[in-house]
């Protein structure tokens, strides 16, 4: 599948793609299917970006070290275009009727895909009715919502989407919908749901897009992700995300393209102001006849790869680009499945553990101020509930994600952990991981007796594994509204164009933002193919 080292290809490619995350691989696969010959350059020794599957961490276990769940990909246009080809290459998605739930101070609840089971699982009958009403109302606009996230704002399709919204909603409805899109999650949750359990179940979903419940547009993001989860479940590829990576790479290489690992791109080559290829750290040069696509951060693109050789306003905007909060991953191998204090959670794919909506707000606020949260929100993934092949028979596996951490630590909100010089050294990382396990023990009763091994990946380790995770930021940059939608990746509002002809910017730092939806890679590939037809 991959080629590492050796002599460089002598012939030119139609396109060269920098990086091999899901956006890069989807773009390369789509261009290949359109008849282009593509080279993908990956600086690490394996492709996949934030999809990193390991069978070596815990012998006999399949562990997703970084990202894990694929609802946005399976529900998006990239998968719709590639599903048949991926299936032919052995990609099988497993799913569950119990995608998510919550364990909080006031109890536990599950959000199922079966609407008939909803009343029995939400915090109150009134909440179930309000959820159903919201889904009906939001469902009537869901094509517009997903269209907003999946539209290239700088193409005619954006005008068509706006016209469709205006015709359907009217001028007043369109203005009201704009206000709805910008509403924070907290007021929406408090207005709509009476049960603190329901609020605690829905509130954390904004974290998975880099937002907190008090940030503008977090209600919209919560609705979008929650709708995707309850309609599409929490699918994962059987055998791990590596299966998807292998299949996408195979589309490229089977058509005569190249996937180069250990290929660190140090410069984008320009000829008469146009991107013409790339130069690698080992001296190799790859020529791109049609396009170069870069799945990197804005600063890496404009300051490093272009060395400032772009319009001055783009370079200045890239230098002002902010990265977001840091994350941590904790992986736990168990010699039996986890036993929850509420057994209803034992079959749930992803459980959020937190006190309540207030603790969620407090933790996000603490992280932005450089403090370790005292009682953070814990995303507890149970991959074996969806894909039993991930664990040996009779065993258990937990995938934990923390999304409310400062990239540099100034202090501890609990006043217990010494931050040292603020860098995420192993001592600080492990002390915080111990806090997380302490918070889980009341909810998972056999955590101590069943635990056989653990792996903790702090912000420093995340960046070491993937250079795009700057300071441990898993979402490609701060996702608050001034760095989102029209203003992602740059405040100058340029979309995926870079101001350098033939050079396109994709990845989590670009619209439509983070996650495994592959939106930017798909959008740019389709744009290039339409242009060349």
C-alpha positions, -999 to 999 in steps of 0.1 A, spaced: 0 0 0 28 24 8 62 33 -5 89 45 19 122 58 7 138 47 -25 140 66 -58 113 92 -64 88 87 -92 102 102 -124 69 112 -140 47 141 -129 14 137 -111 -19 155 -118 -21 164 -81 0 161 -50 -17 159 -17 1 169 15 -10 148 45 -30 115 46 -58 122 71 -94 115 60 -98 148 41 -66 141 22 -74 105 14 -110 113 3 -98 141 -19 -71 118 -34 -96 90 -39 -122 112 -56 -96 128 -79 -83 93 -88 -119 82 -96 -121 112 -118 -91 101 -139 -63 120 -121 -30 105 -111 -23 115 -75 6 113 -51 -2 115 -13 28 126 9 27 116 46 55 126 69 48 98 94 55 61 88 19 53 84 -11 70 67 -44 80 83 -37 113 102 -60 113 132 -72 78 123 -46 57 141 -54 21 149 -31 0 170 -30 -37 178 3 -34 197 -7 -12 226 -26 -40 244 -19 -74 228 -51 -89 214 -70 -56 215 -77 -32 186 -73 3 199 -82 36 182 -55 58 196 -70 91 184 -104 95 166 -128 66 168 -164 72 158 -176 78 122 -213 91 122 -204 123 103 -185 103 76 -212 77 71 -239 103 70 -220 127 47 -216 131 9 -181 116 8 -193 82 20 -224 84 -3 -200 88 -32 -175 61 -21 -196 36 -2 -199 9 -30 -161 11 -37 -153 9 0 -175 -21 4 -158 -38 -24 -126 -33 -6 -138 -49 26 -150 -19 46 -179 -30 68 -195 -5 92 -209 -18 124 -236 1 143 -257 2 174 -292 12 185 -278 28 216 -253 54 203 -250 76 234 -260 82 270 -250 101 301 -241 94 337 -244 126 358 -251 137 393 -289 134 389 -289 100 372 -283 83 339 -301 82 306 -297 67 271 -305 84 238 -315 55 214 -320 55 176 -355 41 181 -379 70 186 -404 47 202 -380 40 230 -373 76 237 -399 83 263 -386 55 285 -350 68 284 -351 106 287 -353 124 320 -390 131 318 -420 126 295 -421 163 288 -385 162 277 -392 133 253 -421 152 238 -399 183 234 -371 163 219 -395 148 194 -409 182 186 -374 196 181 -364 168 158 -395 173 138 -390 211 135 -352 207 130 -358 178 106 -377 201 83 -346 222 80 -320 195 83 -311 196 46 -304 233 50 -284 227 82 -262 200 67 -261 221 35 -246 250 55 -219 227 68 -213 210 35 -214 239 10 -184 257 -5 -193 293 4 -173 306 -26 -191 286 -53 -225 291 -69 -240 263 -48 -239 286 -18 -262 310 -36 -285 282 -45 -286 271 -9 -294 306 2 -322 310 -24 -337 276 -13 -337 287 23 -353 321 15 -381 305 -6 -388 279 21 -386 301 52 -394 335 39 -374 366 49 -386 367 85 -380 330 89 -346 332 74 -336 360 99 -351 340 128 -331 309 117 -299 330 116 -305 339 152 -312 302 160 -279 292 144 -260 316 166 -277 307 199 -255 291 226 -265 257 238 -271 266 275 -302 289 269 -316 264 244 -312 234 267 -326 253 297 -356 266 277 -364 232 261 -357 205 286 -367 204 323 -346 175 334 -310 182 343 -302 146 330 -314 155 296 -294 187 296 -263 169 307 -268 143 280 -270 168 251 -247 196 263 -214 178 259 -219 172 221 -207 207 214 -173 197 228 -168 174 199 -167 204 176 -144 224 199 -172 245 215 -186 249 250 -223 253 260 -220 291 264 -203 297 230 -223 312 201 -236 285 177 -231 257 201 -269 250 202 -268 246 164 -238 223 165 -255 203 193 -286 198 173 -266 188 142 -245 162 159 -273 149 181 -295 145 150 -267 127 132 -262 103 161 -299 95 167 -306 90 130 -273 73 121 -260 58 153 -223 56 161 -209 35 133 -173 22 133 -154 2 107 -151 -35 117 -115 -41 126 -107 -4 132 -104 28 113 -73 15 96 -97 -5 73 -111 28 59 -75 42 55 -64 11 37 -94 11 13 -90 48 5 -53 44 -1 -60 14 -23 -82 34 -46 -53 57 -52 -25 32 -56 -45 7 -77 -51 34 -103 -13 41 -105 -10 68 -79 15 68 -50 11 69 -12 45 79 1 52 75 39 81 91 56 77 118 30 80 151 49 71 180 26 92 210 34 83 234 6 56 239 -21 72 247 -54 60 277 -74 65 284 -111 54 319 -123 34 322 -91 15 289 -95 19 258 -73 38 233 -94 47 206 -69 65 199 -37 100 194 -23 106 167 4 130 168 33 152 141 16 156 162 -15 130 145 -37 107 166 -58 72 158 -70 56 177 -98 19 185 -99 5 194 -133 -29 205 -120 -31 210 -83 -15 208 -49 -38 201 -19 -24 208 16 -40 192 47 -21 213 72 -26 241 97 -27 277 83 6 287 98 23 256 85 9 263 50 15 301 47 46 305 69 65 272 64 55 255 31 50 287 12 77 306 32 55 338 30 51 335 -8 14 342 -7 -7 374 -7 2 395 23 -33 395 37 -34 357 37 -1 355 55 -11 380 81 -45 362 87 -27 329 91 -4 344 117 -35 355 137 -51 320 135 -58 307 170 -55 271 182 -81 258 206 -81 238 238 -61 207 243 -73 171 246 -62 139 263 -68 102 254 -69 75 280 -71 38 269 -80 11 294 -78 -26 289 -101 -47 311 -102 -84 318 -140 -82 317 -166 -58 302 -171 -27 323 -200 -28 348 -218 4 352 -237 14 383 -266 19 360 -267 -13 338 -286 6 311 -253 21 300 -234 -11 295 -245 -14 259 -240 22 249 -213 32 225 -203 66 240 -213 78 275 -206 113 287 -198 114 324 -201 148 341 -218 164 371 -243 186 352 -245 215 327 -229 238 352 -198 216 355 -195 215 318 -195 253 316 -171 255 345 -146 231 329 -146 248 295 -141 282 312 -113 268 334 -95 254 304 -96 287 285 -81 304 316 -53 279 317 -66 258 346 -70 221 349 -108 215 354 -117 201 388 -146 179 376 -142 176 338 -165 160 313 -153 125 303 -163 110 270 -163 72 277 -163 51 245 -171 14 246 -159 2 212 -167 -34 218 -204 -27 222 -204 -19 184 -176 -41 172 -169 -71 194 -139 -80 174 -120 -51 190 -114 -72 222 -106 -108 231 -136 -128 241 -149 -119 275 -127 -88 278 -134 -50 279 -119 -19 264 -125 18 273 -116 47 250 -116 80 271 -114 115 257 -110 147 276 -117 179 256 -115 206 283 -77 210 288 -55 241 285 -26 238 260 -4 254 286 -13 249 323 -13 279 347 -29 261 376 -54 236 389 -89 246 396 -90 220 424 -57 234 439 -42 199 441 -20 193 411 12 213 408 14 226 372 51 230 373 63 252 344 30 246 326 42 221 300 25 187 297 53 166 311 45 129 320 41 138 357 14 163 350 -3 141 324 -4 111 347 -16 131 377 -46 144 357 -53 109 343 -55 97 379 -82 124 386 -102 111 357 -101 75 370 -112 88 404 -142 104 388 -151 72 369 -150 48 398 -184 56 412 -199 50 378 -179 19 367 -180 -4 397 -153 -29 385 -129 -3 372 -102 -12 397 -107 -50 398 -109 -54 360 -82 -29 349 -52 -47 334 -34 -19 316 -37 17 306 -22 41 281 -24 79 286 -18 103 257 -15 139 268 -14 170 246 24 166 241 19 130 229 -10 139 206 11 166 188 40 142 186 17 117 168 2 142 145 19 176 138 -15 191 130 -27 186 166 -9 218 177 -5 218 215 -28 188 216 -57 207 199 -77 179 182 -99 202 162 -75 221 139 -80 254 156 -104 274 178 -139 267 165 -156 297 180 -177 317 155 -150 342 144 -129 312 131 -158 291 117 -179 289 85 -171 319 63 -141 328 85 -124 294 85 -95 291 80 -88 328 76 -106 359 88 -102 373 52 -128 348 41 -111 329 14 -125 294 18 -102 266 4 -85 289 -21 -51 302 -9 -44 331 -33 -18 309 -50 -32 295 -82 -32 257 -82 -29 254 -44 -58 244 -22 -61 242 16 -81 213 32 -83 196 66 -98 204 100 -85 239 100 -107 247 70 -145 247 64 -165 227 74 -142 222 103 -131 192 124 -145 157 127 -144 127 104 -168 140 78 -142 145 51 -161 176 40 -132 198 29 -114 171 10 -146 161 -8 -156 197 -16 -122 206 -31 -119 174 -51 -154 179 -66 -146 215 -74 -114 205 -92 -132 178 -111 -160 201 -122 -135 227 -133 -116 202 -155 -146 185 -171 
